[in-house]
Amino acid sequence: MSFLSTEGLIKKYQGKAVVNGVSLHVDEGEVVGLLGPNGAGKTTCFYMIMGLIPVDAGSINLGGRDL
């Protein structure tokens, strides 16, 4: 079981998907970086995982707990 996992994260602004179907699995102790060009949705993914902005669709699980 992953310590952090996301499945099918979607975030839309004004009807446009800025994050579309992101799935991520991180094991405990693993170090992971998100790479991509400007506007790819890296910060938006981080904000959703941290609970700073709501997820439009998909799920986030941290340490066995759904967020």
Backbone as a ProteinNet text record, in pm:
[ID]
protein_1_A
[PRIMARY]
MSFLSTEGLIKKYQGKAVVNGVSLHVDEGEVVGLLGPNGAGKTTCFYMIMGLIPVDAGSINLGGRDL
[TERTIARY]
83.6	0	88.4	54	127.8	96.8	195.7	172.8	87	114.7	34.5	-8.1	-136.7	-183	-294.4	-293.2	-402.1	-451.8	-579.5	-639.9	-730.9	-697	-782.7	-817.2	-720.4	-747.7	-785.1	-891.3	-936.5	-965.9	-918.1	-949.6	-980.1	-1093.2	-1133.8	-1149.7	-1111.2	-1135.1	-1213	-1327.5	-1414.5	-1441.4	-1463.3	-1497.1	-1379.9	-1259.7	-1141.4	-1061.6	-1030.9	-952.9	-806.7	-757.3	-616.3	-536.3	-603.8	-547	-649.4	-606.2	-701.5	-654	-704.1	-679.2	-543.2	-490.1	-357.1	-365.1	-285.7	-272.1	-126.1	-104.7	30.1	34.3	143.1	161.1	301.6	309.3	437	445.7	550.8	571.8	636.3	618.1	677.5	829.1	887.2	1031.1	1079.4	992.7	1028.9	1025.7	1119.2	1124.3	1082.3	986.9	930.9	926.5	953.7	941	844.4	769.6	681.7	750.3	768.4	834.6	737.8	747.8	665.7	680.2	631.7	643	549.1	569.6	479.8	336.2	246	105	61.9	148.8	115.7	26.3	15.2	-70.9	2.9	133.6	213	168.9	160.6	121.6	-22.8	-109.3	-249.2	-260	-183.8	-182.9	-137.9	-30.8	20.4	-85.6	-150.4	-252.6	-369.9	-409.5	-517.8	-475.9	-354.1	-305.2	-299.4	-258.2	-247.5	-383.2	-487.4	-620.1	-644.5	-561.2	-575.6	-681.8	-706.4	-814	-890.6	-1020.9	-1100.4	-1071.7	-1087.5	-1074.1	-1210.1	-1214	-1340.4	-1379.3	-1281.5	-1307.2	-1179.3	-1194.5	-1080.3	-1069.2	-962.4	-945.3	-799.4	-782	-649.6	-649.1	-547.5	-533.6	-395.3	-389.9	-263.6	-256.7	-160.2	-142.5	-263.9	-336.6	-454	-582.9	-577.1	-696.5	-733.4	-860.8	-908.6	-915.4	-866.5	-871.4	-982.2
-118.1	0	124.9	220.1	346.2	434.6	512.4	608.5	724.4	768.5	872.5	820	827.5	789.8	883.8	913.7	988.4	905.7	913.6	841.7	935.8	959.7	1034.9	1176.3	1249	1386.2	1475.4	1551.4	1647	1779.5	1887.1	2022.3	2107.3	2176	2263	2405.4	2499.4	2641.4	2695.2	2754.7	2809.6	2707.1	2581.8	2475.3	2412.2	2464.8	2410.2	2325.3	2201.4	2111.5	2155.3	2191.3	2227	2109.3	2017.1	1888.1	1785.1	1683.7	1589.2	1445.7	1378	1235.4	1199.6	1278.1	1251.4	1143	1037.8	931.2	923.9	906.2	909.3	813.8	737.7	645.8	665.9	700.1	726.4	639.3	557.8	473.6	553.8	507.2	574.5	580.6	696.7	716.8	749.1	738.7	767.2	918.1	967.1	1108.5	1119.9	1208	1221.7	1369.4	1399.3	1535.3	1537.4	1644.8	1663.8	1758.6	1713	1792.9	1820.9	1939.3	1973.4	2120.4	2159.2	2299.3	2388.6	2519.2	2615.8	2587.5	2592.4	2573	2428.8	2334	2192.2	2139.7	2213.1	2170.4	2116.5	2133.9	2082.6	2145.7	2276.1	2345.9	2314.6	2306.6	2272.7	2134.2	2037.8	1903.2	1910.2	1982.9	1997.7	2061.7	2166.6	2234.2	2140.8	2056.7	1961.2	1858.5	1806.4	1708.2	1769.7	1895.6	1964.3	2011.2	2001.4	2042.9	2192.3	2262.3	2407.4	2446.7	2359.4	2380.9	2249.8	2257.2	2134.5	2057.7	1927.5	1838	1830.3	1846.1	1834	1688.1	1601	1457.4	1382.6	1255.9	1173.5	1159.5	1091.6	1066.7	1083.6	1115.7	1129.5	1048.3	964.4	882	905.6	939.3	966.2	881	790.3	705.6	620.6	577.4	493.4	569.7	702.1	783.8	860.5	855.7	934.6	1081	1166.8	1311	1374.8
0	0	0	-81.1	-89.9	30.2	72.5	180	129.7	7.7	-57.2	-192.5	-220.3	-353.6	-397.5	-524.5	-586	-703.5	-729.1	-840.9	-917.8	-1042.3	-1133	-1089.5	-1034.6	-990.1	-1108	-1088.6	-1189.8	-1120.7	-1180.6	-1134.3	-1256.2	-1250.7	-1361.2	-1311.7	-1395.6	-1372.1	-1490.7	-1463.4	-1567.5	-1677	-1636	-1729.2	-1801.5	-1783.8	-1850.8	-1752.4	-1791.2	-1705.8	-1704	-1585.9	-1571.6	-1516.7	-1450.5	-1409.7	-1452.2	-1526.4	-1583.4	-1566.8	-1463.9	-1446.9	-1390.4	-1297.8	-1242.1	-1135.4	-1153.2	-1053.6	-1012.3	-882.1	-825.7	-707.6	-696	-583.4	-528	-398.9	-333.5	-208.8	-200.6	-83.3	28.3	152.8	267.7	252.2	275.9	264.4	124.3	26.4	-112.5	-137.3	-216	-253.2	-399.4	-426.2	-560.9	-597.7	-722.6	-773.7	-890.5	-903.4	-1018.5	-1115.3	-1236.8	-1339.8	-1453.3	-1509.4	-1623.6	-1656.2	-1773	-1814	-1732.8	-1744.7	-1681.1	-1723.9	-1627.7	-1659.1	-1671.9	-1637.4	-1652.3	-1540.3	-1428.4	-1318.7	-1197.4	-1191.9	-1078.4	-946.4	-942.6	-820.2	-784.4	-882.7	-857.5	-795.2	-844.4	-784.5	-639	-612.6	-476.6	-386.5	-433.4	-353.7	-323.3	-419.3	-393.7	-288.8	-299.2	-202.4	-62.8	-52.8	76.1	129.5	48.3	91.7	82.2	8	-5.4	-107.4	-205.2	-301.7	-315.9	-343.6	-353.7	-482.7	-473.8	-588.9	-657.3	-789.2	-861.5	-881.1	-899.8	-913.7	-879.2	-843.1	-806.6	-656.2	-612.2	-469.2	-428.3	-299.8	-239.7	-111.6	-94.5	24.8	82.8	210.8	278.6	404.5	410	527.1	559.1	457.3	477.5	502.9	499.6	522.7	396.8	361.9	248.8	288.9	201	227.5	146.7
[MASK]
+++++++++++++++++++++++++++++++++++++++++++++++++++++++++++++++++++

